[in-house]
Amino acid sequence: MSIEPRHTRAWLSDAAIDWTLIASSIAVCYWSAWLIPIALIIVGNRQHALSILGHDGAHRLIARRKWINDLLTNLIVF
């Protein structure tokens, strides 16, 4: 049984959402110091999500071509 590679666009979308949430959480901290604990939780959670996406890349599940898979994983996640 072969495993179908994960759709590249869905992977890119997930990575973009994670990076957007990380950047937004950091930006919100400039408005109020009270939001820092919440931002830390969000950033940590999204870093974990990015590591899961990187794990998919390590198993070559993002794209069919090896060089595209490695490029996307190294450039966007790791």
N, C-alpha and C positions, 0 to 999 in steps of 0.2 A: 504494500500500500504506500503510495507516494503522498507526501504532504504538499498541498498547493501553497505556493508562496503568498504571503500576505500582500494584499493590494497596496502598491506603492503610494497611491494618492491618499489612502486612508492613514497610512503610517505618517506621511508628511503632515496631514491635517492634525493628527494627534500630537505630533512634535510641536507644531506651530501653536496649538492651544496651550500646551504645557509651558512653552517659552513666554507666551503672552501673559499667562497667569503669574509666572515668576516675576516678569518685569513690572506688571501692574501692582503686585504686592509690595515690591520694593519702592515703587513710586508713591504708593499710598502712605508709606512710613514717613515721608517728608511732611505730610500734612499734620500728623498727630503721632506723638510718641506712644500713645495708648494702643495704637494698632499694631505695634511691633510684635507682640506675642502671637497675634492672629496671623500676621504675615509670615512669621517663622514657621508656623504649622503648615501654611499653604505652600511655602517654598520647599520645605522638606518633603511634603507629599508629592509635589510635582517633580522634584529631583528623583524620587523613587520611581515615579511613572516614566521618566526619561531613562532610568537605568533598565527598566523592563523593555522599553523600545530598543535600547542598546543590546539587550540580551537576544531579542529577536534578530537583530543584525548580526550578532556573533554566530547565530545558527543559520545565517544566510536565508532568512525568511522574508526579506523586504523586497528584493528584486531578483529576477531570474539570472541576470548577469552579475558575476562576482564583483567586477570592478565598480559597478553602480551601487551594489549593496554595500561594499566597503566604504566607498566615497560618502554616501549618505549617512551611514552610521558614524564614521569618524568626524565628519564635518558638522553634523547637526546635533548629535547626541554626546559623543565622547570628545 
